[in-house]
């Protein structure tokens, strides 16, 4: 067996002797099972420590080796040493948790908006957004405007033709179902806003008391007049016209949807919003 030495620091010191550096005496370390000590004369120590036999590969450190050479941990593989990639726990992140089932729908809510708008609604989609904005935080579900333009009727625009009752915010019955809603006669006027407040009335439309609501729709949801939608709800000009219903007239008539026509588009009016 070979003897390995713990070399004295003196070996590292330079000397001026002609024969070269004189190294210090190394303490022998047990080199194997023969227990013998190796002579410590100069001939045995002529080799520098760096030239001594290195450790056997079997004695090499088991510490992880950085294959990248820059101290970065190498991930992956099964050879050990690198930090394993995170193991999925099976627990979904908050955004991945499936939404709990919503309670079954028992009715559809309808309301007249508390805000009044001129005819430049931003088209049908802009009117829908106004309905949804007012409903958010007060009501659940998706709301769209009961509104026609020169191309699309309210009945087509509202894609849900429900078989459940249509009710006000306070659950007052307006219609038993879509067929009843478009029959020409309502069970109750749509005269509450998104918060359940009564809409205001005024002396409008040739002296009739009412509350303007932009519709351009007959009571069955068809288009009232293709020339009376404030240029497809993009105009607030006094020279353009739109047709309105009233949120506060007798529910036994069609006036709730087709009441006053040829209203100038700079007239403020509400919208009817219907849950989908």
C-alpha positions as CSV (number, residue, x, y, z in Angstrom):
1,X,0.0,0.0,0.0
2,X,1.2,3.5,-0.6
3,X,1.8,6.0,2.2
4,X,0.0,9.3,1.9
5,X,1.6,12.3,3.7
6,X,0.3,15.3,5.4
7,X,2.9,17.8,4.2
8,X,4.4,20.4,6.4
9,X,3.9,24.0,5.5
10,X,7.7,24.3,5.4
11,X,7.7,22.6,2.1
12,X,6.0,25.6,0.6
13,X,8.8,27.9,1.7
14,X,11.5,28.8,-0.7
15,X,15.2,28.4,0.2
16,X,18.5,29.7,-1.1
17,X,20.5,26.4,-0.7
18,X,22.3,25.3,-3.9
19,X,20.6,22.0,-3.7
20,X,17.2,23.5,-3.9
21,X,14.4,23.7,-1.4
22,X,14.5,21.7,1.7
23,X,11.1,20.4,2.5
24,X,9.8,19.7,5.9
25,X,9.2,16.3,7.4
26,X,5.8,14.9,6.7
27,X,3.9,13.0,9.2
28,X,3.2,9.6,7.8
29,X,-0.4,8.5,7.6
30,X,-1.4,4.9,7.9
31,X,-1.3,3.7,4.4
32,X,-2.9,0.4,4.7
33,X,-3.0,-2.9,6.6
34,X,0.8,-3.4,6.9
35,X,0.9,-0.6,9.6
36,X,4.5,0.2,8.7
37,X,6.0,3.6,8.4
38,X,7.8,4.8,5.3
39,X,11.2,6.4,5.7
40,X,11.2,10.1,5.7
41,X,14.5,10.7,4.0
42,X,14.8,13.2,1.2
43,X,14.7,10.5,-1.5
44,X,11.3,9.5,-0.4
45,X,10.1,13.1,-0.4
46,X,11.5,14.4,-3.7
47,X,8.1,14.4,-5.3
48,X,5.9,17.4,-4.6
49,X,2.5,16.7,-3.1
50,X,0.8,17.5,-6.4
51,X,2.7,14.6,-7.9
52,X,1.7,12.2,-5.3
53,X,-0.8,9.6,-6.2
54,X,-4.3,11.0,-5.9
55,X,-7.2,9.3,-4.1
56,X,-8.7,6.2,-5.7
57,X,-11.8,6.9,-7.6
58,X,-13.6,4.8,-5.1
59,X,-12.7,7.4,-2.5
60,X,-13.7,10.4,-4.5
61,X,-16.2,12.8,-2.9
62,X,-19.9,12.0,-3.4
63,X,-20.7,15.7,-3.5
64,X,-22.8,16.9,-6.5
65,X,-20.6,18.1,-9.4
66,X,-21.6,21.2,-11.3
67,X,-21.5,20.1,-14.9
68,X,-22.0,23.7,-16.1
69,X,-18.9,24.8,-14.3
70,X,-20.4,28.1,-13.1
71,X,-22.1,27.0,-9.9
72,X,-25.5,26.6,-11.5
73,X,-27.5,23.6,-10.4
74,X,-28.3,21.2,-13.2
75,X,-31.8,20.0,-13.1
76,X,-33.2,16.8,-14.4
77,X,-31.7,13.3,-14.7
78,X,-31.5,10.6,-12.2
79,X,-27.8,10.8,-11.4
80,X,-28.3,12.8,-8.3
81,X,-26.7,16.1,-7.3
82,X,-29.1,18.4,-9.1
83,X,-32.2,19.9,-7.5
84,X,-35.2,17.9,-8.7
85,X,-37.9,19.8,-10.5
86,X,-41.0,20.6,-8.3
87,X,-43.3,17.7,-7.9
88,X,-46.9,18.4,-8.5
89,X,-48.9,18.1,-5.4
90,X,-52.2,17.5,-7.1
91,X,-53.7,20.6,-5.5
92,X,-55.0,23.0,-8.1
93,X,-54.0,26.7,-8.0
94,X,-56.8,29.1,-7.0
95,X,-57.4,30.0,-10.7
96,X,-57.7,26.4,-11.7
97,X,-60.3,25.4,-9.1
98,X,-63.5,24.6,-10.9
99,X,-66.3,27.0,-10.1
100,X,-69.0,25.6,-8.0
101,X,-72.3,24.9,-9.7
102,X,-74.5,28.0,-9.8
103,X,-77.9,27.7,-8.3
104,X,-80.6,26.8,-10.9
105,X,-82.1,29.7,-12.6
106,X,-85.7,30.3,-11.6
107,X,-86.5,33.5,-13.5
108,X,-85.1,36.2,-15.8
109,X,-84.7,39.8,-14.5
110,X,-85.7,42.8,-16.6
111,X,-85.1,46.5,-15.7
112,X,-85.1,50.0,-17.1
113,X,-81.8,51.7,-16.7
114,X,-81.4,54.4,-14.1
115,X,-79.1,56.3,-16.5
116,X,-80.4,58.0,-19.6
117,X,-78.5,58.1,-22.8
118,X,-78.6,60.0,-26.1
119,X,-78.8,58.0,-29.3
120,X,-75.1,57.4,-29.7
121,X,-75.1,54.2,-27.7
122,X,-72.2,52.6,-29.5
123,X,-74.4,50.3,-31.5
124,X,-76.2,47.3,-30.1
125,X,-73.1,46.0,-28.4
126,X,-72.5,49.4,-26.7
127,X,-76.1,49.3,-25.4
128,X,-75.5,45.8,-24.0
129,X,-72.4,47.0,-22.2
130,X,-74.3,49.8,-20.6
131,X,-76.9,47.3,-19.3
132,X,-74.1,45.0,-18.0
133,X,-72.3,47.8,-16.3
134,X,-75.3,48.9,-14.4
135,X,-76.2,45.3,-13.4
136,X,-72.7,44.4,-12.2
137,X,-72.5,44.4,-8.4
138,X,-76.3,44.4,-8.1
139,X,-77.5,41.5,-10.2
140,X,-76.1,38.2,-11.4
141,X,-75.9,37.0,-15.0
142,X,-75.6,38.5,-18.4
143,X,-77.8,41.4,-19.5
144,X,-78.5,42.7,-23.0
145,X,-80.6,45.6,-24.3
146,X,-84.1,45.2,-25.7
147,X,-83.2,47.1,-28.9
148,X,-83.4,46.9,-32.6
149,X,-81.4,48.7,-35.3
150,X,-81.9,48.8,-39.1
151,X,-80.5,45.2,-39.5
152,X,-81.2,43.3,-36.3
153,X,-84.5,43.0,-34.4
154,X,-84.6,42.9,-30.6
155,X,-86.0,39.3,-30.8
156,X,-82.9,38.3,-32.7
157,X,-80.5,40.3,-30.6
158,X,-81.8,38.7,-27.4
159,X,-80.6,35.1,-28.0
160,X,-82.4,33.7,-24.9
161,X,-86.1,33.1,-25.3
162,X,-86.8,31.7,-21.9
163,X,-89.6,29.5,-20.7
164,X,-89.1,30.8,-17.2
165,X,-90.9,34.0,-15.9
166,X,-89.6,37.5,-16.5
167,X,-89.6,39.6,-13.3
168,X,-88.6,43.0,-12.0
169,X,-85.7,43.3,-9.5
170,X,-88.2,42.9,-6.7
171,X,-89.5,39.8,-8.4
172,X,-92.8,41.3,-9.5
173,X,-94.0,39.3,-12.5
174,X,-93.7,41.0,-15.9
175,X,-94.3,38.0,-18.1
176,X,-94.7,34.3,-17.7
177,X,-92.2,33.5,-20.4
178,X,-90.8,34.8,-23.7
179,X,-94.0,34.2,-25.5
180,X,-95.9,36.2,-22.9
181,X,-93.3,39.0,-23.0
182,X,-93.8,39.4,-26.7
183,X,-97.5,39.0,-26.8
184,X,-98.4,42.7,-26.6
185,X,-99.6,42.7,-23.0
186,X,-97.3,42.6,-19.9
187,X,-98.3,41.5,-16.5
188,X,-96.6,44.6,-15.1
189,X,-94.8,47.6,-16.5
190,X,-91.0,47.5,-16.6
191,X,-90.8,50.5,-14.3
192,X,-88.0,49.6,-11.8
193,X,-84.3,50.2,-12.4
194,X,-81.4,47.9,-11.6
195,X,-81.5,48.9,-7.9
196,X,-85.3,48.5,-7.6
197,X,-86.1,52.2,-7.7
198,X,-89.1,53.6,-9.5
199,X,-88.2,55.3,-12.8
200,X,-89.2,58.9,-13.1
201,X,-92.1,60.1,-15.3
202,X,-92.3,63.3,-17.3
203,X,-94.7,65.2,-19.5
204,X,-93.3,64.0,-22.7
205,X,-94.4,62.8,-26.2
206,X,-97.1,65.3,-27.0
207,X,-98.3,65.8,-23.4
208,X,-98.4,62.1,-22.4
209,X,-96.8,61.3,-19.1
210,X,-94.1,58.6,-19.5
211,X,-90.5,57.7,-19.4
212,X,-88.5,57.5,-22.6
213,X,-86.8,54.2,-23.3
214,X,-84.9,53.7,-26.6
215,X,-86.2,50.6,-28.4
216,X,-87.0,50.9,-32.2
217,X,-88.9,47.7,-31.5
218,X,-92.5,46.6,-31.8
219,X,-93.8,44.8,-28.7
220,X,-93.2,41.4,-30.4
221,X,-89.5,42.2,-30.7
222,X,-89.5,43.0,-34.5
223,X,-88.0,46.2,-35.9
224,X,-90.3,49.2,-35.6
225,X,-88.7,51.3,-38.3
226,X,-85.4,50.8,-40.0
227,X,-85.0,54.6,-40.3
228,X,-85.5,55.3,-36.6
229,X,-82.5,53.8,-34.8
230,X,-80.4,57.0,-34.6
231,X,-78.2,55.7,-37.4
232,X,-77.9,52.3,-35.8
233,X,-77.4,53.9,-32.4
234,X,-74.4,55.8,-33.4
235,X,-75.8,59.3,-33.6
236,X,-76.8,61.9,-31.0
237,X,-77.7,64.6,-33.6
238,X,-80.9,66.5,-33.3
239,X,-81.5,65.9,-37.0
240,X,-81.6,62.1,-36.6
241,X,-84.4,60.2,-35.1
242,X,-85.1,57.1,-33.0
243,X,-88.2,55.5,-31.6
244,X,-89.0,54.9,-28.0
245,X,-91.2,53.0,-25.6
246,X,-92.4,54.1,-22.2
247,X,-91.5,52.5,-18.9
248,X,-94.5,54.0,-17.1
249,X,-97.6,53.6,-19.2
250,X,-100.4,51.0,-19.0
251,X,-98.9,47.6,-19.3
252,X,-102.0,46.3,-21.2
253,X,-100.8,48.2,-24.3
254,X,-97.9,47.9,-26.7
255,X,-96.7,51.4,-25.5
256,X,-94.1,49.8,-23.3
257,X,-92.0,49.2,-26.5
258,X,-93.4,51.3,-29.3
259,X,-94.8,54.5,-27.9
260,X,-93.2,57.6,-29.3
261,X,-91.5,57.7,-32.6
262,X,-89.4,60.4,-34.4
263,X,-87.6,61.4,-31.2
264,X,-84.5,63.4,-31.9
265,X,-81.4,61.5,-31.1
266,X,-80.2,64.1,-28.7
267,X,-83.1,63.2,-26.3
268,X,-82.0,61.4,-23.1
269,X,-83.7,58.0,-22.7
270,X,-83.3,54.8,-20.8
271,X,-82.8,51.2,-22.0
272,X,-84.6,48.0,-21.2
273,X,-82.2,45.4,-20.0
274,X,-83.1,41.7,-20.1
275,X,-81.2,38.8,-18.4
276,X,-80.0,36.1,-20.8
